[in-house]
Amino acid sequence: MDAGSHPISSEKSRVAAPRPPLQEAGSHPYMPSLSMGSRNPSAKCYGDRFIPDRSAMDMDMAHYLLTEPRKDKENAAGVAASPSKEAYRRLLAEKLLNNRTRILAFRNKPPEPENVSFAEAASSNLQAKAAKQRRHIPQSAERTLDAPELVDDYYLNLLDWGSNNVLSIALGDTVYLWDASSGSTSELVTVDEDSGPITSVSWAPDGRHIAVGLNSSDVQLWDTSSNRLLRTLRGVHEARVGSLAWNNSILTTGSMDGKIVNNDVRIRNHVVQTYEGHSQEVCGLKWSGSGQQLASGGNDNLLHIWDVSMASSMPSAGRNQWLHRLEDHMAAVKALAWCPFQSNLLATGGGGSDRCIKFWNTHTGACLNSVDTGSQVCALLWNKNERELLSSHGFTQNQLTLWKYPSMVKMAELTGHTSRVLFMAQSPDGCTVASAAADETLRFWNVFGAPEVPKPAAKASHTGMFNSFNHIR
């Protein structure tokens, strides 16, 4: 059993909230100019160092100077030239050269090179490139709201963010809805003391309907557009329902009785499958993105992977066999997160006696990596736009930690909560994360940043086979 959980007290639900819920709480390297012209007459004018002044060029004389000394050198080892030939050579040189020593003349001296080494320039370019690619991660919460009467229980799931950008949170016996687009707050339902407190909430994929799990073992289905109770699922479990997960029209419920039940909410006899493998409370449930595999974590320190292909359609057939039964964690397994860019990769987090984040290949059941975080792992979320993982923790720092995957290097640690961060939810666009903690605050973090907007593709004009024959000449 994971340490630090607090039993639910019905006394707390009778006390009026001391403050209204969901209200704001407190408050390039240098390059010389290549321009040849200048309006300043005193400014130096540098020419191209590689083009000589043609007016001072004598090609015949250049040929003579280049070839004649070479012939002399090659003949130095031979017979010495006669005095008459030597005299003729001197006379010819005087008449032709006429004391002209600069055959190829430049207008100006080339400018001195900058005193910058190649290594320094290369390192500065690399640093500039790295600085562009590094994303700024704000270290403080973008917004903080009060969440009075939030139940401090590790095994519950009291926060969810729907596809219509509305966040739901259970505070005591009441479910509140906070519209992230307008910032408005509304009350969905307050259950009576015999049914409450509320133990789980989960939005359906349509972002309109929501499931509410109760301490009484019932599950309610609500239409948030009309604030209308659609139906109540009774007799499914024998204890509180602390975990919920949707797979299209199938609502999967996990309970303290150790059972996991698939409910088809479209039909009267809604129980379609039952999974039995946990001996204690089921505190984590997550369907994979494909809807083919279900991960369940329990207070018995077990992680199960269930596959729909192995599920029996007959409830009377008894328990369905799990695909994998994984016993590596040393504490309760509540934090579950399927990877958005690799369908068979699952991240799981253990409680206070385990403190580890583990990664699993759910096809083979192999543990790919395990990282000791040093504190209780309460929740996990993948970044939808980058290869990053966010974890929330309990004692001692009560922080949110952003990890780079797969190196698991810490990119940032976000602090501000003063008690363990029990729940996290991600906005539909994947940029903002909401965290709810036992300090009765709800904080919003812009931790994942805005996704890169793809550049619109250039509209290519349709070029047909005969488009070149538009004009007859």
C-alpha positions in Angstrom: 0.0 0.0 0.0 1.3 3.5 -0.9 2.1 5.6 2.1 0.6 9.0 2.6 -3.0 8.4 1.5 -5.8 9.8 3.6 -9.1 8.0 4.1 -12.2 9.9 3.0 -14.1 11.6 5.7 -17.7 12.4 5.4 -17.3 15.1 8.0 -15.4 17.3 5.6 -18.1 17.3 3.0 -20.5 18.9 5.5 -18.3 22.0 6.0 -19.0 24.9 3.7 -16.2 26.0 1.5 -14.2 28.8 3.2 -13.7 30.5 -0.2 -15.4 30.2 -3.6 -13.9 27.5 -5.8 -11.8 28.1 -9.0 -11.2 31.8 -8.2 -7.8 33.4 -8.7 -5.6 32.7 -5.7 -3.5 35.7 -4.3 -2.5 37.2 -6.3 26.7 37.1 -36.4 30.5 37.4 -36.7 31.7 40.8 -38.1 32.0 40.9 -41.9 33.7 44.0 -43.6 31.7 45.9 -46.1 32.2 44.9 -49.7 31.0 48.2 -51.1 33.5 49.9 -53.5 31.9 53.4 -53.4 32.0 55.9 -50.5 30.7 59.4 -50.1 33.4 60.1 -47.6 36.6 61.1 -49.6 38.8 60.2 -46.6 37.4 56.7 -46.4 39.7 54.0 -47.7 38.6 52.2 -50.9 39.6 48.6 -51.0 39.7 47.0 -54.4 39.5 43.3 -55.2 42.8 41.9 -54.2 42.8 39.4 -57.0 42.4 41.7 -60.0 45.6 43.5 -61.1 45.8 46.9 -62.8 45.8 46.1 -66.5 47.3 49.5 -67.5 50.6 48.5 -65.9 50.8 45.1 -67.5 53.3 44.1 -70.2 52.7 40.5 -71.2 55.8 40.2 -73.4 58.0 41.4 -70.6 56.3 39.1 -68.1 57.0 36.1 -70.3 60.6 37.1 -70.6 61.1 37.4 -66.9 59.4 34.2 -66.2 61.2 32.1 -68.7 64.7 33.6 -69.0 65.9 33.0 -65.4 64.6 29.5 -65.5 66.7 28.7 -68.6 69.8 30.1 -66.9 69.1 28.0 -63.8 68.7 24.9 -65.8 71.9 25.6 -67.7 74.0 26.5 -64.7 75.4 23.0 -64.5 76.4 23.1 -68.2 79.1 25.0 -70.1 79.5 28.6 -69.2 78.1 31.2 -71.6 80.6 33.1 -73.8 81.4 36.8 -72.9 79.7 38.0 -76.1 76.5 36.3 -75.3 76.5 37.7 -71.7 77.1 41.2 -73.0 74.2 40.8 -75.4 71.9 39.6 -72.7 72.7 42.6 -70.4 72.1 45.1 -73.3 68.8 43.4 -74.3 67.6 43.6 -70.7 68.4 47.3 -70.4 66.6 48.2 -73.6 63.5 46.1 -72.9 63.0 46.6 -69.2 63.8 50.3 -69.1 64.1 50.0 -65.3 60.5 48.7 -65.0 60.4 46.3 -62.1 56.6 46.0 -61.4 55.0 44.1 -64.1 51.8 43.2 -62.2 50.8 46.2 -60.1 47.9 46.4 -57.6 46.0 49.7 -57.0 45.9 49.3 -53.2 47.2 46.9 -50.6 44.6 44.4 -49.6 42.9 45.0 -46.2 44.3 43.2 -43.2 42.2 40.2 -42.1 40.2 40.3 -38.9 42.0 38.8 -35.9 39.3 36.1 -35.4 40.3 32.4 -35.3 38.2 29.8 -37.2 37.6 27.9 -34.0 36.1 31.0 -32.3 33.8 31.7 -35.2 32.7 28.1 -35.4 31.9 27.9 -31.7 30.0 31.2 -31.8 27.9 29.9 -34.7 27.1 26.6 -32.8 26.1 28.5 -29.7 23.8 30.8 -31.6 22.2 27.8 -33.3 21.7 26.0 -29.9 20.2 29.1 -28.4 17.6 29.3 -31.2 16.6 25.7 -30.7 16.3 25.8 -26.9 12.7 26.4 -25.8 11.9 28.7 -22.9 10.2 26.9 -20.1 8.4 29.2 -17.6 9.4 28.4 -14.0 6.2 29.7 -12.4 2.6 28.9 -12.9 0.7 30.9 -15.5 -2.4 31.0 -13.3 -3.4 29.7 -9.8 -7.0 29.0 -8.7 -8.4 28.0 -5.4 -9.6 24.4 -5.0 -11.1 24.1 -1.5 -12.1 20.7 -0.2 -10.0 18.8 -2.7 -9.7 15.3 -1.2 -6.1 14.5 -0.4 -6.2 10.8 -1.6 -3.5 9.4 -3.8 -5.8 6.6 -5.2 -8.5 8.9 -6.6 -8.7 10.7 -10.0 -10.4 14.0 -9.5 -9.2 16.1 -12.5 -9.7 15.9 -16.3 -9.6 18.3 -19.3 -12.1 17.6 -22.1 -11.7 18.0 -25.8 -14.0 21.1 -25.7 -11.5 22.9 -23.6 -13.5 22.6 -20.4 -11.7 21.4 -17.2 -13.6 19.3 -14.6 -12.6 19.0 -11.0 -14.2 17.3 -8.1 -14.1 19.2 -4.8 -15.7 17.2 -2.0 -19.3 16.3 -3.1 -19.4 18.7 -6.0 -18.1 18.6 -9.6 -17.1 22.1 -11.0 -16.5 22.9 -14.7 -14.0 25.6 -15.7 -14.2 26.9 -19.2 -10.6 27.6 -20.3 -11.7 29.7 -23.2 -13.8 32.2 -21.2 -12.5 31.6 -17.6 -16.0 31.0 -16.4 -16.9 28.5 -13.7 -20.1 26.5 -13.3 -21.3 23.8 -10.9 -22.4 20.5 -12.6 -23.6 18.4 -9.7 -23.5 18.1 -5.9 -24.2 14.6 -4.7 -25.7 13.8 -1.3 -23.7 12.7 1.7 -24.7 9.0 1.3 -23.2 8.9 -2.2 -20.2 11.2 -1.9 -17.6 12.3 -1.9 -16.9 12.1 -5.6 -14.0 9.8 -6.3 -13.3 10.1 -10.0 -14.2 12.2 -13.1 -13.5 11.5 -16.8 -14.6 13.2 -20.0 -16.0 11.2 -22.9 -14.1 11.7 -26.2 -16.8 14.1 -27.5 -16.1 16.6 -24.8 -19.8 16.9 -23.9 -20.5 13.9 -21.7 -18.7 13.2 -18.5 -18.6 10.2 -16.1 -18.6 10.7 -12.4 -17.5 7.9 -10.0 -18.9 7.9 -6.5 -17.8 6.7 -3.1 -21.1 4.7 -3.0 -19.8 2.5 -6.0 -22.3 4.1 -8.5 -21.2 5.8 -11.7 -23.2 8.7 -13.1 -23.3 9.9 -16.7 -24.0 13.6 -17.3 -24.7 15.8 -20.4 -22.8 19.0 -19.6 -24.5 21.0 -22.4 -27.9 20.7 -20.6 -26.6 19.8 -17.1 -28.8 16.7 -17.3 -28.2 13.3 -15.6 -28.5 10.7 -18.4 -28.1 7.5 -16.4 -26.6 5.9 -13.3 -24.7 2.6 -13.5 -25.5 0.6 -10.4 -24.5 -2.8 -9.2 -21.2 -2.8 -11.2 -18.9 -2.6 -8.2 -19.0 -3.3 -4.5 -16.8 -0.3 -3.4 -15.9 3.2 -4.5 -15.0 3.8 -8.1 -11.7 5.6 -8.1 -10.6 5.3 -11.8 -12.3 5.8 -15.1 -11.2 5.5 -18.8 -13.1 5.9 -22.1 -12.6 3.9 -25.3 -15.1 5.4 -27.7 -18.5 4.4 -26.3 -17.0 1.9 -23.7 -16.6 3.3 -20.2 -14.1 1.3 -18.2 -14.4 1.5 -14.4 -11.9 0.5 -11.7 -12.9 0.0 -8.1 -11.6 -0.6 -4.6 -13.1 -4.1 -5.0 -10.2 -4.9 -7.4 -12.5 -5.4 -10.5 -12.3 -3.7 -13.8 -15.5 -3.5 -15.9 -16.2 -2.4 -19.5 -19.5 -0.7 -19.8 -21.2 0.0 -23.1 -23.2 3.1 -22.2 -25.4 2.8 -25.3 -27.2 -0.3 -24.2 -29.4 -1.3 -21.2 -27.3 -4.2 -20.1 -24.1 -2.1 -20.1 -21.6 -4.6 -18.6 -19.8 -6.3 -21.5 -16.4 -7.4 -20.1 -14.9 -7.9 -16.7 -11.2 -8.0 -15.9 -10.1 -9.6 -12.7 -6.4 -9.5 -11.8 -5.9 -7.1 -9.0 -6.3 -8.0 -5.3 -6.6 -4.4 -4.1 -7.9 -1.1 -5.3 -7.5 -0.2 -9.0 -6.2 3.3 -8.9 -5.0 3.7 -12.5 -6.7 3.0 -15.9 -5.6 4.1 -19.4 -6.5 2.9 -22.8 -3.9 3.1 -25.5 -4.3 5.5 -28.4 -5.4 2.7 -30.7 -7.9 1.4 -28.2 -6.5 -2.1 -28.5 -4.7 -2.3 -25.1 -5.7 -1.3 -21.6 -3.2 -0.6 -18.8 -4.3 -0.9 -15.2 -2.4 -0.2 -12.0 -3.3 -1.1 -8.5 -2.5 -0.7 -4.8 -1.2 -4.3 -4.9 1.9 -2.9 -6.8 0.8 -4.7 -9.9 0.6 -3.4 -13.5 -1.6 -5.3 -16.0 -1.8 -5.0 -19.7 -5.1 -6.2 -21.2 -5.7 -6.8 -24.9 -9.2 -6.5 -26.5 -8.4 -9.5 -28.7 -8.2 -11.6 -25.5 -11.4 -10.3 -24.0 -14.5 -12.5 -23.7 -17.8 -11.0 -24.9 -19.6 -13.2 -22.4 -19.6 -11.8 -18.9 -20.5 -15.2 -17.6 -17.3 -16.6 -19.0 -15.5 -15.3 -15.9 -12.3 -13.3 -15.7 -10.4 -12.4 -18.8 -6.8 -13.3 -19.0 -4.3 -10.4 -19.0 -1.7 -10.1 -21.7 1.1 -9.1 -19.2 1.3 -9.2 -15.5 4.2 -6.9 -14.4 5.5 -6.9 -10.8 8.5 -4.7 -11.0 7.1 -1.7 -9.0 7.5 -1.8 -5.2 4.5 0.5 -4.4 1.1 1.3 -5.8 0.9 2.0 -9.5 -1.3 5.0 -10.3 0.5 7.1 -12.8 0.0 5.7 -16.4 0.8 7.4 -19.7 0.8 5.9 -23.2 3.3 7.4 -25.6 1.8 9.5 -28.4 4.6 8.8 -30.9 5.2 5.0 -30.2 2.0 3.0 -29.8 3.5 0.1 -27.7 5.4 2.4 -25.2 3.9 2.8 -21.8 5.3 5.0 -18.9 4.3 4.1 -15.3 5.1 5.7 -12.0 5.2 4.1 -8.5 4.3 5.4 -5.1 6.3 6.4 -2.1 8.1 3.1 -1.5 9.0 2.8 -5.2 9.6 6.4 -6.6 10.4 5.1 -10.0 9.3 5.9 -13.6 9.4 2.7 -15.7 9.0 2.3 -19.5 7.5 -0.8 -21.0 7.2 -2.4 -24.4 3.6 -3.6 -24.1 3.9 -6.1 -27.0 6.7 -8.1 -25.3 6.2 -7.0 -21.6 9.9 -6.0 -21.4 10.9 -3.2 -19.1 13.0 -0.8 -21.2 14.2 1.6 -18.5 13.7 2.6 -14.9 14.5 5.9 -13.4 14.5 6.6 -9.6 12.9 10.1 -9.2 13.5 10.3 -5.4 9.9 10.9 -4.5 6.3 9.6 -4.9 5.2 9.7 -8.6 1.6 10.9 -8.6 0.9 11.5 -12.3 2.5 11.3 -15.8 1.9 13.2 -19.0 3.6 13.0 -22.4 4.3 16.1 -24.5 2.2 15.7 -27.7 4.6 17.8 -29.7 8.1 16.8 -28.4 9.8 13.7 -27.0 9.3 14.8 -23.4 7.6 13.4 -20.3 6.2 15.4 -17.3 5.9 13.9 -13.9 4.3 15.2 -10.7 5.5 14.3 -7.3 4.9 14.3 -3.5 7.3 14.7 -0.6 9.8 16.3 -0.4 9.7 19.0 -3.1 6.1 18.6 -4.4 7.4 19.5 -7.8 6.6 18.9 -11.5 9.6 17.5 -13.4 10.1 17.7 -17.2 12.2 14.9 -18.6 13.8 14.6 -22.1 13.0 11.2 -23.6 14.8 8.7 -24.0 17.8 10.2 -22.2 15.7 11.1 -19.1 17.7 14.2 -18.5 15.9 16.7 -16.4 14.9 19.7 -18.5 13.1 21.7 -15.7 11.7 21.4 -12.3 8.6 23.5 -11.6 7.8 24.3 -8.0 5.1 26.3 -6.3 2.8 23.7 -4.8 3.3 23.3 -1.0 1.8 19.7 -0.9 1.9 16.7 -3.1 0.8 17.2 -6.6 -1.9 14.5 -6.9 -3.5 15.1 -10.3 -2.5 16.5 -13.7 -4.5 17.1 -16.9 -3.4 18.4 -20.4 -5.2 20.9 -22.5 -6.6 19.7 -25.9 -3.8 21.5 -27.8 -1.2 19.8 -25.7 0.5 23.1 -24.6 -0.9 23.8 -21.0 -0.9 21.4 -18.0 -3.2 21.8 -15.0 -2.0 20.4 -11.7 -4.1 20.0 -8.6 -2.5 19.4 -5.2 -3.3 18.7 -1.6 -2.6 22.4 -0.9 -6.0 23.0 -2.4 -4.8 25.0 -5.4 -5.1 24.4 -9.1 -2.2 25.7 -11.1 -1.7 26.1 -14.9 1.7 25.7 -16.4 2.8 26.6 -19.9 5.4 23.8 -19.8 5.0 22.1 -23.2 5.1 25.4 -25.2 3.2 26.2 -28.4 3.5 23.7 -31.2 5.4 24.8 -34.3 3.0 26.0 -37.0 3.8 24.2 -40.2 4.6 26.5 -43.1 1.8 26.5 -45.6 2.8 24.6 -48.8 3.1 26.8 -51.8 0.1 26.4 -54.1 1.5 24.8 -57.2 -0.4 25.7 -60.3 -1.9 22.8 -62.1 0.2 22.1 -65.1 -1.7 19.9 -67.5 -0.3 18.0 -70.5 -1.4 20.7 -73.0 -1.0 23.9 -71.0 1.9 25.0 -73.1 -0.4 25.2 -76.1 -2.6 28.0 -74.8 -1.5 30.5 -77.4 -1.4 29.7 -81.1 1.2 31.5 -83.1 
